[in-house]
Amino acid sequence: MASDFLKSLFGLDGQVAVVIGGTGVLCGAMAQGLAQAGASVVLAGRDAEKGAKKVAEIESLGGKATFSHVDVMQRGSIEGLLVETLGILGRVDMLINGAGTNSASAYFEAKDDDWDRVIASNLKAVHWGCQIFGQHMSEAGGGSILNVASVSSHLPLSRVFAYSASKAAVVNLTQNVARELAPKKVRVNALAPGFFPAEQNRKILDPARITKIMANTPMDRFGEPDELVGTTLLLLSKKAGSFITGATYYVDGGFTAMRL
């Protein structure tokens, strides 16, 4: 049984977390972890069917969750998400910016439309989330924001140029926003997953690419979604992560530690 001390560090009773991208595999696991720690979780995404399924999963384990529709390509939709959450739950203590997309191609075959779509979804939407929710948290007396980056924020990966560029920018944006909001008691950090069995990876990873990735992953396996929960709780918790801001935590089985 967890001690009262650990519960005071990582417990989220009475707090509200908005998880943009919470209907997906990775952010869904992160959202479930927040709910199990006591938070009321708003799963924000485009797919109501996926949202209802994830809400049911969380509630079956005794957690509290609701689904809200959001289109991260529209600033007004993210503003509406904040308004809706405040109307229902009265507060927002934590935000995960986890929506994203990818497009794989050889560099000279990369299309402008794909580039613009990836940058808008993976970077501009994160900026909007930080700005909209960060302003509310600043006025409310504090909060925590967690942006989802990637191992490609740190190391180049072939055939995903827009994605890598967007995720590198997320790390830089996280640092800048953390500096800006620290006096307002709002912490801003990034979590950079390695290779996990998420929908985006399944679309772009063929057997040869998987073999190459495993050769450069010391733990020689994919991550499991639940393995993101501990870092999520650390970075979002008011107490356990109280002196952490502007940081990027890599959860990647050692991938970014590899050198030839």
N, C-alpha and C positions, 0 to 999 in steps of 0.2 A: 504494500500500500504506500502511495506517495506521501511524503511527509508534508506537514503544513508549510514548512519552509519552501519546498519545491512548488507547492500549489500557489504560494504567494508570489513566486518568481514567474511562473508560466501560466497561472490561471487567468482566464479572461471573462469570468462571470460578470454579467451586467453590461458587457461591452458589445459594440456592433461593428461587424466587419463587412465591407462591400468587396466582393471578389469579381472583378471584370474578367471574363473568360472562365468563370467558375463552372460552366457546363462541360468544359474539356477534361481530358484525362489528368493532366498534371495539376492545373489549378483546382480541379474538382477534388483531388486528394488533399491539397493544401486547405481548401475550404472545409473539408470534413475534419481535418485536424483542428482547425480553429473552433469548429462547433463542439468537438469533443473536449476542448479546453474551456468551454463554457460560453463562447460568444454566440450571439444571434447573427447568422450569416445571410447576406443577400447575394444570391448567385445571379450575376448579370451576364446575359448573353443574347444571342439572336434566336436560338432554337428552344421554344417553349417545351417541346416534348422531352428533349434532353434535360432541360431544367427541372421539369416535374419528376423525372426519374432520379436525378441527383438529390432533390429535396426529400424524396421518399427514402432514399438510402440513408441520408443524414438523420432523418426523424426516426428511422427504425433502430438507430443506435442511441436514441435519446437526445439528439441534438436539435437545435432550432434553426430552421432555414426557410427562406422564401425565394421565389424566382422573380426577377424583374427583367423586362426586355430592354436591351440597349444596342444601338448601332454605333460602334466606336468611330465610324467614318463621318459621323455627324456630331459636331460640338453640342448642338442643342439637345441631342439624345443623352449625352453624358451629364449635361446640366439637369435634365429632367430626372435622371437616375438619382442624383443627389436630393432633389426636391421630393421625389417619391419616397426615398428612404427616410428622410426626416419626417415626412408626414405619417409614415407607418410606425417607425421605431424611435423617432425623436432625437436621434444622435448618430454620428458616425465617428468611431474611434480609429478605425483601420481601413486602409484601402490596399488591395492588390491590383496592380495594372498588369493583367496577364493575357489579354487578347493578342492575337498575332497571326500572321500568315507567312507563307514562303513561296518561292518560285525558283525552280532549279533549271539551269541552262548553261551552256558554254557562254563565255563572256561576250563574244562577238554576236551571239544569238539572243542576248538579253533584250527584251522589248521595253520600250518606254512605259507602256501601260502597266506592265508587270512591276517595273521599278517603282512607279508612282504609287501603285496599290500597296506594295510591301512597306514602303517608307511611311505612307499615311497610316496604315494599320499598326505598325510596330513602333513607330517613333512619334508621329504627330498625335496619335491617340493617347500615348503615355504622357506627353506634354499636357494635353487637355486634362487628363485625369489628375495629374499633379497640380495643375493650376486651379482647377475647379474645386476639387476636394481639399487641396492644400490651403486655399483661401478660407474655406469654411473651418477647417481645423485650426488655422491661425486665429480666427475670430472667436472660436470656441474654447481656446486655451490649451490646445495641443492635440497630438495624434501621431500616427505612424503610417508611412506609405512604403510599400514594397513593390518595386518594379521588376518584372521578369526579363532578365537578360539572357545570355547564352555563352557557352564555351567559345563561340565564334566572335564574341566581343573581344576576346583576348588573342585568339589564334585564327589565321585565315583558313577557311574551308572552301574547297573548290566547288564551283557550280552554284553557289548560293550567295552571290555578290551583294545583291540588295539586302538580303536578310542579314548577312554579316555586318554590312555597313550600318544598318538600322540598329542592330544590337550593340555595336560598339558605341554608337551615339547615345543609346539608352544609359550606358555606364557613365558617360560624360555628363549627360543631362542630370542623372541622379546626383552626381557630385555637386553640380552647380545649384540644383534646387535644395539640396541638403544644407549647403552653405547659406542660402537665402532664407530658409525657413527655421534654421536652428534657434535664432533669438525668439521665435514664436512658439518654441517647444514642440515643433513638428519634426520628427525624424524621418529621413528618406534614405532607403537602402535598396540594393539590388541583389537578387538571387539569380545565379547563372547556372542552370542545369546543364549537365553533360548530355549523354545520349540515353534517352528514355523511350519506352514503347508508346510514344504519343502519336496522334494521327498524322502530324506533319512529317515526322521521321519515317513512318511507314510508307509515305508517298514517295520519298526520295532515296531511300536506302535499298540498293540492290545488294545481292550477296557479296560481290567483290568489294563494294564500299564498306559493308559491315566487317568483312575480314580485315580491311585496312584500319578501320576504327578500333577494333579489338586489339590489333597489334600495337596500338598506341594508347591503350587504356590499361594501366597496371593491374586493375582489379579484374580485367578480362571478362567483363559482362556488361549488359545494360543496367541502368539504374531502375529501381522500382518506384512508382509514384509516391508511395508512403515514405520513401527515404528523403523526401523534400520537407516533410512536416516539421521535423526538429529544428531545422534552420529557419523555417517560416515562423515558428513560435518564438524563437530567440529574437529575430529581427523585428517582430511586431509587438512583442510583450513590452508593456510599460516599465516593468522592473528588470527582467532578465537582460533586455537590450537597451537599457536606459542611457548608456554612454556610447552607443553605436549609431553613427550616422555618416552618410556619404560613402559607405563601404559596399563592396561587391563580394559576395560569398559564392565560391564555386563549389558545386556539388556534382562531381564529374568522374568519380572513381580514379582520380589521378591524371586525367587526360591533359590538363593544362600544365602539369608538372613534368611532362615528358619532353626530352630534348634528344636529338640524334647524337 
